[in-house]
């Protein structure tokens, strides 16, 4: 009995030993397979493989294309020649003791993007009404208030702003032409007029090609009485616009150094709100594109009659016709499609 009990005790102890060993082994297996806790595990960060998007972002991005500069806007210039006799022997009459008026007036639309220059004459007999309410010729504005009043009346007539202006006397015009070394022109009709610079000699030209000095160019610009009919002044305006065109064409054919000289002379021989620097830059830009320069030329309404209510010969031009003319000019069109030449 005692032996049997001992045997059973040994067998049970062995079994317990085996069970304890299995449990221990099982706990080790479970410990090996269980995930490490955040408190006990040591995490080693590994760089993630670069994605296609991050790889491409590491490359330098190309510089954006610069936006093109906006094209320069067209602008208007008032060109005026007054009839003052200052600097001449003349002491009485027009331009002397009875005041000075605009002898010729034109506006130039300048388009720096297309190099189009459009010249439009404002006939000096154009009817205008002053602030005081009286009716007179538009060239009277200069006599009453100089260039500020003339610009005001021109802007009221045309409906466009004058960004710049030039105003010359007879003497300044001749001096400027001489500073260019003269100007080559074609004279289509007979010209004859007293030389106002000396008030003595008469200068005349038969039709033909000429190279004119300052005094001769002034005679060509002023002559009208050898032309016939009521279109005398309108015909003279054609040659005035032609002279301005020839000055531009001549200057545009010169070197930058020569342009500096001519611009300086123009500034010295005119009243203008251009600075020498900005005028020089403008002229050089046109000169560098001289093959692209083109001109249109015309006039405002030029036909008229004696207005007995004021005792003056005035043109028929009205606001409606002028605004239509300036609409066409503003669109880069030909002014002669609105107002025919004489």
C-alpha positions in Angstrom: 0.0 0.0 0.0 2.8 2.3 1.0 4.7 1.5 -2.2 1.6 2.1 -4.4 1.1 5.6 -2.8 4.7 6.5 -3.4 4.4 5.5 -7.0 1.3 7.6 -7.5 3.0 10.5 -5.8 6.0 10.3 -8.1 3.8 10.1 -11.2 1.8 13.1 -10.1 4.9 15.2 -9.4 6.2 14.3 -12.9 3.0 15.3 -14.5 3.0 18.6 -12.7 6.6 19.1 -13.8 5.7 18.5 -17.4 2.7 20.8 -17.2 4.8 23.5 -15.7 7.4 23.2 -18.5 4.8 23.3 -21.2 3.2 26.4 -19.7 6.6 28.1 -19.5 7.4 27.3 -23.1 4.0 28.5 -24.1 4.5 31.8 -22.4 7.8 32.3 -24.1 6.2 31.6 -27.5 3.5 34.1 -26.7 6.0 36.7 -25.5 8.0 36.2 -28.8 4.9 36.7 -31.0 3.3 39.6 -29.1 3.9 43.2 -30.5 6.2 45.4 -28.6 4.5 48.1 -26.5 5.2 51.8 -27.1 6.8 52.0 -23.7 9.2 49.2 -24.1 9.9 49.0 -27.9 12.7 51.0 -29.4 11.4 52.4 -32.8 14.0 53.1 -35.5 12.6 55.4 -38.2 13.6 54.3 -41.7 13.3 56.8 -44.6 10.3 56.0 -46.8 11.0 55.4 -50.4 10.6 58.6 -52.4 7.3 58.7 -54.3 7.2 59.9 -57.9 5.6 63.3 -56.8 8.3 64.0 -54.2 11.0 63.1 -56.6 9.8 65.5 -59.2 9.3 68.3 -56.7 13.0 68.1 -55.8 13.9 69.2 -59.4 14.3 73.0 -59.9 11.1 74.6 -61.3 11.6 76.5 -64.6 11.3 80.3 -64.3 7.8 81.6 -65.4 7.8 83.4 -68.8 7.7 87.2 -68.2 4.5 88.8 -69.2 4.8 90.9 -72.4 4.7 94.7 -71.7 1.5 96.4 -72.8 1.7 98.2 -76.1 2.2 101.9 -75.7 -0.9 104.0 -76.2 -1.4 106.5 -79.0 -1.3 110.2 -77.9 -2.0 113.6 -79.3 0.3 116.6 -79.9 -0.9 120.1 -80.7 1.5 121.8 -83.2 1.0 125.6 -83.4 2.9 128.3 -85.3 2.1 131.8 -84.1 2.4 135.0 -86.2 4.4 137.1 -83.7 6.9 139.4 -85.5 9.2 139.3 -82.5 12.8 139.3 -83.7 11.9 140.8 -87.1 11.9 144.4 -88.3 8.1 144.4 -88.4 6.6 146.6 -85.7 3.0 147.1 -86.7 0.1 144.9 -87.9 -0.5 141.2 -87.2 1.9 139.8 -84.7 3.2 143.1 -83.7 1.2 145.9 -82.0 -2.2 144.2 -82.4 -1.3 140.9 -80.6 -0.3 137.5 -81.9 -2.5 134.7 -83.2 -2.0 131.1 -84.3 -1.0 131.2 -88.0 -1.2 127.5 -88.4 -2.6 124.8 -86.1 -2.6 121.0 -86.4 -2.9 118.0 -84.2 -0.7 114.9 -84.6 -1.9 111.5 -83.4 1.3 109.5 -82.6 1.0 105.7 -82.3 4.3 104.3 -80.9 3.1 100.8 -81.3 2.4 100.9 -85.1 4.6 104.0 -85.9 1.6 105.7 -87.5 1.5 109.5 -87.4 -1.8 111.2 -88.4 -1.7 114.9 -89.0 -5.0 116.8 -88.9 -5.2 120.6 -89.5 -7.5 122.8 -87.5 -8.3 125.6 -89.9 -7.5 128.9 -88.1 -10.9 130.3 -89.2 -12.7 127.5 -87.3 -15.7 128.9 -85.4 -15.4 128.7 -81.6 -17.2 130.2 -78.6 -15.1 131.6 -75.8 -15.9 131.2 -72.1 -17.1 134.8 -72.2 -19.8 133.7 -74.7 -18.5 135.6 -77.8 -18.0 133.8 -81.1 -14.7 134.2 -82.8 -12.0 132.3 -84.8 -10.2 129.6 -82.9 -6.8 131.2 -83.5 -8.0 134.1 -81.4 -7.5 131.8 -78.3 -3.8 132.2 -78.5 -4.1 136.0 -78.5 -6.3 136.0 -75.4 -4.7 133.3 -73.3 -1.6 131.8 -75.0 -1.2 128.1 -75.3 -3.3 127.2 -72.2 -6.4 128.7 -73.7 -5.6 127.4 -77.2 -5.3 123.9 -75.9 -8.6 124.3 -74.0 -10.4 125.4 -77.1 -8.8 122.6 -79.3 -9.8 119.9 -76.8 -13.3 121.3 -76.6 -13.5 121.2 -80.4 -12.0 117.8 -81.0 -13.0 115.9 -77.9 -9.5 114.5 -77.4 -6.8 115.4 -74.9 -3.5 117.1 -76.0 -0.8 115.3 -74.1 2.0 117.5 -75.6 2.3 120.7 -77.5 4.7 122.7 -79.7 4.5 126.4 -80.3 6.9 128.3 -82.6 7.4 131.8 -83.8 8.4 132.7 -87.3 12.0 133.4 -86.2 12.2 130.1 -84.2 10.9 128.1 -87.2 13.6 129.6 -89.5 16.3 129.0 -86.9 15.3 125.4 -86.5 15.3 124.7 -90.2 18.8 126.2 -90.5 20.0 124.0 -87.6 19.0 121.0 -89.7 21.1 122.3 -92.6 17.9 123.1 -94.5 15.1 120.8 -95.7 14.4 119.2 -99.1 10.9 119.6 -100.4 8.8 119.4 -103.5 6.9 122.6 -104.3 3.8 121.8 -106.4 2.5 125.3 -107.1 4.0 128.7 -107.7 5.0 130.4 -104.4 5.8 134.1 -103.8 5.9 136.1 -100.6 7.9 138.8 -98.8 10.5 137.5 -96.5 9.1 138.5 -93.1 12.5 138.0 -91.4 13.9 141.0 -93.3 10.7 142.7 -94.4 12.3 143.6 -97.7 13.1 141.0 -100.2 10.5 138.8 -101.9 11.1 135.1 -102.3 9.5 133.0 -105.0 9.6 129.5 -106.4 8.4 127.9 -109.5 7.0 124.3 -109.1 9.9 121.9 -108.6 12.3 120.2 -106.1 14.3 122.5 -103.7 16.5 122.4 -100.7 15.2 125.3 -98.6 16.9 127.3 -95.9 15.0 128.7 -92.9 13.8 131.9 -94.5 12.7 130.1 -97.7 11.0 127.3 -95.8 9.0 130.0 -93.9 7.8 131.5 -97.1 6.7 128.1 -98.4 4.9 127.5 -95.1 3.1 130.9 -95.1 2.3 131.3 -98.8 -1.4 131.2 -99.7 -2.3 134.3 -101.7 -1.0 132.8 -104.9 -3.6 130.1 -104.6 -7.1 130.6 -105.9 -10.6 130.7 -104.4 -11.8 130.1 -100.9 -9.5 127.1 -100.6 -6.4 129.3 -100.3 -5.8 128.6 -96.6 -6.8 124.9 -96.9 -4.2 124.5 -99.7 -1.6 126.2 -97.5 -2.4 123.7 -94.8 -1.5 120.8 -97.1 2.0 122.2 -97.5 2.3 122.8 -93.7 1.5 119.2 -92.9 3.8 118.1 -95.7 6.6 120.2 -94.1 6.1 118.5 -90.7 6.2 115.1 -92.4 9.5 116.0 -94.1 11.0 117.1 -90.8 10.1 113.8 -89.2 11.3 111.8 -92.2 14.6 113.7 -92.3 15.3 113.3 -88.6 14.3 109.6 -88.6 17.1 109.0 -91.2 19.8 110.3 -88.9 22.2 108.7 -86.4 21.4 108.8 -82.7 24.1 111.5 -82.2 22.6 113.7 -84.9 19.1 113.2 -83.4 20.4 114.5 -80.1 21.6 117.6 -81.8 18.3 118.2 -83.7 16.2 117.5 -80.6 18.2 120.0 -78.6 17.7 122.6 -81.3 13.9 121.9 -81.4 13.6 122.3 -77.7 15.6 125.5 -77.8 13.5 127.0 -80.6 10.0 126.1 -79.4 7.7 126.4 -76.4 6.8 122.8 -75.5 6.0 120.6 -72.5 8.2 117.8 -73.9 11.5 117.3 -72.0 14.6 116.9 -74.1 15.1 113.4 -72.7 11.6 112.0 -73.5 11.5 113.7 -76.9 14.9 112.2 -77.7 13.8 108.7 -76.7 10.6 109.0 -78.8 12.4 110.3 -81.9 15.1 107.6 -81.6 12.5 104.8 -81.2 10.9 106.0 -84.5 14.3 106.3 -86.2 15.2 102.8 -85.2 11.9 101.7 -86.9 12.0 104.1 -89.8 10.9 101.5 -92.3 7.7 101.2 -90.4 6.8 104.9 -90.1 3.8 105.8 -92.1 1.6 108.9 -92.3 -2.0 109.9 -92.8 -2.9 113.5 -93.4 -6.1 115.6 -93.6 -8.0 118.5 -92.3 -11.0 119.5 -90.3 -13.9 121.2 -92.1 -12.5 124.0 -94.1 -15.3 125.5 -96.1 -17.1 128.5 -94.7 -18.6 131.9 -95.3 -19.0 135.4 -93.8 -20.9 135.3 -90.6 -22.5 138.7 -90.6 -23.6 138.4 -87.0 -20.0 138.7 -85.9 -18.4 140.1 -89.1 -16.0 137.3 -89.5 -15.3 134.6 -92.2 -15.8 131.3 -90.3 -15.7 127.7 -91.3 -18.9 125.6 -91.2 -17.4 122.9 -89.0 -19.6 121.7 -86.1 -19.2 119.5 -83.1 -20.8 116.5 -84.8 -18.5 116.5 -87.9 -15.4 117.1 -85.7 -16.3 114.2 -83.4 -16.8 111.9 -86.4 -13.5 113.0 -87.8 -11.7 112.3 -84.6 -13.4 109.0 -84.1 -12.0 107.8 -87.4 -8.5 109.3 -86.6 -8.6 107.7 -83.2 -9.2 104.3 -84.8 -6.2 104.8 -87.0 -8.3 105.7 -90.1 -7.8 108.1 -92.9 -9.2 111.6 -92.1 -9.9 112.3 -95.8 -12.7 109.7 -95.7 -14.6 112.2 -93.5 -13.4 115.6 -94.8 -12.2 115.8 -98.4 -9.2 117.9 -99.4 -9.5 121.0 -101.6 
